[in-house]
Amino acid sequence: MNVPEAATLLGYVVAAMPNIQDKDLSATAKLWAVTMPDIPFKIGQQAVLKILREKKIPTVPLPGEIVD
């Protein structure tokens, strides 16, 4: 996953969590890209969408949650 792909996935998270819509998550996108360079975008997309469906506490998923 690269930075633009990570930013796209974070866009899903922001859309689901209005309380973070005014936050700058560019550093988070960079972190996701650095910590998950081996995760293809489609796999990351499926993981993030699954997490958003199941997550009960509105927090940005950690890279480990996506990898799992």
C-alpha positions in Angstrom: 0.0 0.0 0.0 1.3 3.4 -0.9 0.4 6.8 0.6 -2.4 7.7 -1.8 -4.0 4.3 -1.3 -3.7 4.6 2.5 -5.3 8.1 2.2 -8.2 6.6 0.2 -8.8 4.0 3.0 -8.6 6.7 5.6 -11.3 8.5 3.6 -13.6 5.6 4.4 -12.8 5.8 8.1 -13.4 9.6 8.1 -16.8 9.2 6.3 -17.8 6.7 9.0 -16.6 8.8 11.9 -17.8 12.4 11.7 -15.9 13.3 14.9 -12.6 13.1 13.0 -13.7 14.9 9.8 -11.8 18.0 10.7 -8.6 16.2 11.5 -5.5 16.1 9.3 -4.8 12.4 8.8 -1.9 12.8 6.3 0.6 11.6 8.9 -1.6 8.6 9.5 -1.7 7.8 5.8 2.1 8.0 5.7 2.3 5.7 8.8 -0.1 3.2 7.2 2.0 3.1 4.0 5.3 2.6 5.9 3.9 -0.1 8.2 1.9 -1.9 5.6 3.9 -1.7 2.3 3.2 -5.4 1.6 -0.6 -5.1 1.9 -2.2 -4.8 -1.6 -4.8 -2.0 -1.8 -7.7 -4.4 -2.4 -6.8 -6.5 0.7 -6.5 -3.3 2.8 -9.8 -2.0 1.4 -11.6 -5.3 2.4 -10.0 -5.2 5.8 -10.9 -1.6 6.5 -14.5 -2.1 5.4 -14.7 -5.2 7.6 -13.3 -3.3 10.6 -15.8 -0.5 10.0 -18.7 -2.9 10.0 -17.6 -4.6 13.2 -16.0 -1.9 15.2 -18.0 -0.7 18.2 -15.7 2.1 19.4 -15.2 4.9 16.8 -11.4 5.0 16.6 -9.1 4.9 13.6 -8.0 1.3 13.0 -4.4 0.5 13.9 -2.2 -1.1 11.2 -2.2 -4.3 13.2 -6.0 -4.4 13.0 -5.9 -4.1 9.2 -3.2 -6.8 8.9 -5.2 -9.2 11.1 
